[in-house]
Structures are given as structure tokens and as C-alpha cells.
Amino acid sequence: MSRAATARAHPNIALAKYWGKAPGAGNAPAVPSLSVTLAGLSTTTSVRFDPALGADALVLNGREAGGRELARASELLDRVRARAGLACPALVESQNDFPTASGLASSASGFAALALAAWHAAGLGEAPAEVSDLARRSSASAARSVYGGFVELPAGVAGRDEPLPARPLAPAGHLPLAVLVAVTAEGPKATGSTSGMNETERTSPYYEAWVRHAGALFREIREALLAGDLPRLGEAAEASALAMHASALAARPGLLYWTGATVEALARVRALRAAGVGVWATIDAGPHVKALCAPGDAERVASGLAGAPGVLRVLRASPGPGAGLVGAAGPAPAP
Ligand code: PMV
């Protein structure tokens, strides 16, 4: 008998960045992070555990995937199988409704949707914290996409592989916010976030300073968010992104995720700010710039960013919901 479930999850953008892993197994972050889950864009993933399958299979956006992509999905499925006492392979079918090169991390929504679908297909019931912990083991930012609105993920403790789920901090409506993504390049980024943060940790003299500083930035961002203070939140979020990139730039060789268009878009955000608009920038492990502003300023910020040299297009997003199940699951799981 096969068992199936389908889940949908949305990307998130970190306002307080996660960059660096706590020493030891389990993929726990070295620093606490705080993000906003985005509405509109989504990944939908179906998982079917089926004894008739020879092995796990993964179909990503209609294309059969293998190699590292399949291995990462299988690692997550293995954890679910161990937890549920299942032995059979699974077919995973996943679809993004936003382009992979959109500047929004598909790993966060991808692993959040996969974790939730696999958990329910295995009949493990309602357990968001466990699903978040499961997603975190594959991609730490994915732990945050399990929840909607504003979400925090604590740092792990070195050498302790223990449950570490994200936690919802405030609902999507808590702070009126627009996120404008200035897309500056097509195609996948040159250095993925895991290898980027590992290289930073291994070779950057600024890594320790980043880890020390990131906790204070996180607390400032958390406080500003809870107080509904967008200017304070924006200023500290921009500082978090720049400090993260400073640590990566000082790696050997330096990790330069930015292009000329990244700098142009950043300069445009600062020019708008100098002109009195409340707008701040954040940048992940890629060349795209994400601007944060009040919804009433979104139009002006979007056209400012669209006019920056090298910006290809501007996507608009806002705080949105957490991951959820779609439609009906397969036959009721055996007790
Ligand atoms: O979760 P990962 O391994 O894709 O790493 C995400 C790292 C950043 O996007 C750069 C920062 C963050 O907190 O999302």
C-alpha cells in the first residue's frame, strides 16, 4: 500500500542572517537568525512512499534529478523512515512557481515542503516543531519556512546534536512590510551557501568576529520587530547582511557574491534613503538585492531599483503564511 501527501511552502528572507554552522553534526547554525516568510511564491511537493518503487526518485520542476540533489532528498527521507519505521522508497515530485534564478532561495521552501509532505505521507501526524527540525537538518533556512510571518531560529550548541526547530515570533500582519527583489543575474550562483559558509569559517579572519557580532544584531532586529519599528529593523537588517558579506569577502580566496549590478542596486537604495524614503537592503549568498520598505513606498522603491544599471527585473513580495498540506493524503496510515 502506498502513502502520499502534498505540501506547499514559501521562501523566506533572513533579516538577521544565518552564516556559519555550529561545530559538530546536525547542521545547526552557529548564529541565531530571524526571517520573514513570503507570500505569493511557493514550492509544492508530493511524496509517495511506495513499496513498488525500486529506489527513491526525485522529479524537480518536471526533470528527473540525481546526484547531490537526490542524495539530499534521500537523507531527509531516511530520517522520516527511521522515525516512522518505514522501509520503502519514495517518489518526490516538486515544483517551484518562481524561477530558480529569481534571487529567492528555493532550498528554504523546497526542504520545508519536502519535510512536511514526507512527515505526513509517513503518517506521523501534526508536529510542526519536529517538521521544522527535520527541515533544518537539510537546510537551516528551511526550518524557518515551516512557519509564516516573522520567524526565529536559535543558534545550536557546539557538539550537541539535539532538536533545534525554528519558532514563530510574530504573524505576517504584525509589521506592514514590502520586500522588493532586484534580480541582477540569471542562472545559479557560483558558490552555494553551505560551501560558502564553510570556506568563511575555515579561512576568514573575520568569521569569529561575525559570529560574536551576529548575536547582538539578532537581538536588535528581534526587539525592533516586536516594537514594530521598521526604521530600526531595516537599519540593523542591512548591517547584518553587510557584516555577513564582510566575513565572506575576507575568506581566502574571497567570496564575492556581488556583481556591479548588486552595487548599483545597493547605491539606489541608499540614494532613495537620502531622499527621505524608508528603505533598507539585504543580500543573501547571491548577487540579488532585496529592499525592505513600508507597503506605501513599494512603488517608488520598485521603480528606483528597476532603473539601476544591470537590474533585470523587480519582484514584489510581502509577509506570508507557513507551510501547509495541500489536498487529501493517501490511505490512512497503519497504526
Ligand atoms: O539554509 P541555507 O543552507 O540555504 O543557507 C542560507 C544562508 C543565507 O540565505 C545566506 C542566510 C539566511 O539566513 O537565509
Residues whose N, C-alpha, C, O or C-beta is under 5 A from the ligand:
A	BS01	PMV	A14 A16 K17 Y18 S33 S107 S139 A140 S141 A142 S193 T194 D284 A285
